[in-house]
Structures are given as structure tokens and as C-alpha cells.
Amino acid sequence: MKVLLINPPRFHELIGKNPAIVEKHRGFNPPLGVLSLAGYLEEHTDHEVEVIDAQPPGWSYEELAQQIAQRSFDVCGITAMTFTLIDVIKTCRVVRRVNPQCSIVLGGAHVHLFPDETIRLPEVDYLIQGEGEITFADFLDKLDDPARLAKVPGLVYMDAKGKVVNNGISPSTKDLDRLGIPARHKLDVGMYTSLLGRDDIITTMFTSRGCPYRCTFCDRPFSPVISGFRWRSARHVVEEIEKCIELGISEAFIYDDTFTVRKDRVHELCDEIIKRGIRFRWDVRAHVNTVNPDLLRHMAEAGCDRIHYGVEAGNDRMLRTIKKNTTVARIKDAVRATHEAGMEVLTYFIIGQQTETASDIDDSLALAKELKPNYAHFTVFCPYPGTEIYMNGLETGIIKEDVWLKFAQAPEPGFTLPVWEENFTRQELREMLVKCYKSFYLRPGYVARNLARIRSAGELRRKMRAGLSVLTMTPNQKVYDESEMIAKVSDVVPSAPTTVHS
């Protein structure tokens, strides 16, 4: 069977409450979800697989249609996130117009949250709930026999009578090595860059799945897909790194929810990298509770260049409110130890969370400056579906209606993301966001320190452009601009594209 996997354009993405500059300058990440599917199918089946990424070349939908028309396929697979749903549907319509006979299959977080609403969309034939690699292969093997589809775990579809058949969530595999390595060779690796990257080419990577923390703003604690913390073997991860080097990639952003949950497995990975003499730069996301000086020194020796910490708030009261399970003192210790180990630090802060006051936000800005991270990322809080705080907002009436359910039922452009309007208006939150960015990044000392760390002309160009954009930020600037989306945007975090789940 011939399979086409597509990463759609992102002209209508529901961007989290970032200033436009963050979306404009951050570059492109490879579509790891569909590349992982392609890698598994190549290794374990005889199905033919092609991959299209419409984002780096900035293809319009008509240009995408031309690309699709050049390919012959029986099944089209697309990953659906709630915030990319409009572009996913538009892509499905293009696929249907070009190849009316193919089967269109969606997977991803949106499918798990809203299966009934998604399968009722006329553009969609099948959904896969849960980890998709094994289930998608099973689905392809049984697609020609409708009677067998009812036995595919994780599959959702409409039967001949128009009834929704939901086979539940596919079971998660404990052996992540079995899922193989993403098929990066299916795309031009030179298309992928990042504002934070040292090199001109970057990739992303996952070495584990799951997170033990229960932050109120994160959907992980309530996800039916997450099945504890699982990790790949050190040998398997290092084999993937070696394949990246063969493709000309020397830097990866490791997007595990919380990379350092198990220190023993991190030490083992570092030992394997060092033993093989691999020169490869990587960065990770970590919870401050899960690091110590010994671990950080070992990671730095093995090539770890930067750690992203989800700080989120600037005082202990707010950290307790959002269930971060840490303290300001621990945050300071972790960031100090990371710097001492020779690594960069990126800190994430969310403003406008439940019960948060202007004084609390001032504390966050003050902490960001005191920590002296190389980068600080500020975002206005958006209550996402499937999170504890979103459900709390509906119960208390701070969120007046289930806006995400309404969007899932009728996804159309113009949808406005909810914010937590308990103590601030939308406009006030925008003003605070601009204040945070300008106050943090336009300090002469900050500029001087970070210019000294730049290691390539490409890195200098990217950061100069971003710096000029910070200088011109205004509170009334659009959160994102469609013309900017068409030109240059990319994905961050799966999961919550702009929030660290740790």
C-alpha cells in the first residue's frame, strides 16, 4: 500500500499568547510525528511511504495541491493538534480534491481529546488514538477488510450505518526502541533551523515519553495516552545521533517532557556518547527538582549545551497554586548549577495564571533577571483543553463556556484563544507581556553577555533580527500575523507548543 504523510501549512494556527516576534523568528523544526511513522513503516512493513512538509517552503494550498498531485497514494496520514486543526482540515480538503479515492487518517492530541467531534468532520475517514506507529501499521494491513478494522486498537471510524465505532486508546508500548528511528532522510534536513541553534541545521529528538509531574496548566496528567515514564535505551538513542551526523546534522533539541526524570538512564546515555567519541550538541527540557551538579557536569561533558527549565512563576505562592512541586530556592540552585557546568539556560514564564496579581508578575520578571538565563520566554497563559485549570475555569465560571468543544465541533478561522480573565483584561496582559520582553532583553548587560557567546555568522544574523523586533514591540501588536505565518513559523513543543511540561 502507498502512504503519503503530510505536515500541513500553518496559515491559521491558533498561536499561544506569544508576541509576534517569537513566532516570526524561531525557525522550523522537522515534523517528528510523521517522520516517526515513516521510520516505523519502513523498518517493519512493506508499505511505500512518502513525506511532505509544506511549512519550510511556505507552500500555499494550491502549491500543496500540485505537490500532492505528483504522488500516487492510497492512504494519507496527518497529525492533528487542536491549535493546527483548521490547517489540518484545509489540507484534508486539498487531498480529497486531488485524490478522491484515498483514505484520510488523523492522529495526534486533538484526536484523543475530541474523537467524536473529529470523526464527524466530513473530510476525515479514520482516527488513530494513542501512540500511532504500531497501530497505524496494523490499520494499513487490515484496511482492505472492513470486518477486521473493528479489531484494530485505537481506531475510530464511522460504520456503514453512520454510527461511530471507537476501539479505545491503543496500548502504549513499553519498549520504545521497538518504534525505531524517525525517517529524517525523507525530507531535506537543510530546511530546519532555529533562533536558538548554534548551527545552521538542527533537528529534534525524543528519548523518553511521559512526565510524573501534575502542573495545572498541562494536559499530561489527564491524558489517556500517557502510560508512565518510559525511555529508550542509551544504545538506541546514540544510534539515532550517529544517523543524524551521517545526514549532516550536528545539533538536536531533545523534546522529552522531562528529560532528567531518571538520572541513571541519563548517566548511561552520557557514558555511551563519551565512549563512542561523538561530537554532537544537544539541549533538553528538565524540571529543576530532577538535576544535581554531578548530573549536569556529566551532561555537559557529553555535549549538552542548554537546558530549558519551566520556571513559570516568580514566587512560592504561585508555584504552589499551579502545582509546580518546587520552590524559588530550588530554581535558583538548579540554574546556578547549570551555569557552573558550562551550559546555557532558557527559562519559561507564564503570566496571567489563576489568582496571579500584578505583584506576582513583577516577581516573575525580577526572578528572570536574577537567574541570568541566556534566554527567557514569556507567554500569556492560555487554558488549553484537557488541563486541570481549564476544567476548573469551567466549574467556577471564569471560563463562561466550553470554547474548545465548540471549536472542535465547528473549527473555523477567527477563533479567539481563551485567557484567564480573573484579574486582568486581554489588553492588560498584552501590555505586561511586552513589558517583560523589553525589560529583560533590552538591558545592555544582557546584550553584551550574549553577543560574546555567539559562535557563527548564521547565529549572529538570527539573533540580530530577533533583537531588532523586540525593540519595536508594542502592546497592540498582533499576537501573530498571517503574513508572518506564511513567511516563517515553526513548531515548538508538542505538546503545548509554547509551554514546558515539567
Protein Blocks (a to p, Z undefined) as FASTA:
>chain_A
ZZdddddddfkbccdfddfklmmmnopaddfklmmmmmmmmmmmcbdcddddfklnopaf
klmmmmmmmpccfbdcddddfklmmmmmmmmmmmmmmmmmbccddedjklmmmmmlmmmp
mkbfbdcedjfklmmmmmmmmmmmmklmmmmghiacddfkopacdebjadddfblmlnop
adfklpcfklpccfklmblbdcdddfbecdfbfcfkbcklmpckbgcjadddfklmmmmm
mmmmmnopabdcdfbfblmlpmmlmmmmmmmmmmnopacdddddddfklgcfklmmmmmm
nopabdcddfkpacfklmmmnonopafklmmmmmmmmmmnopacdddddehiehiafklm
mmmmmmmmmnopabdcdddddddehiaklmmmmmnomambdfklmmmmmgcehiacdddd
fkbcfklmmmmmmmmmmmmmmpfklmmmmmmmpcbfklmmmmmmmmmmmmmgcfklcfbd
fklmmmogcdfbfklmmbccZZ
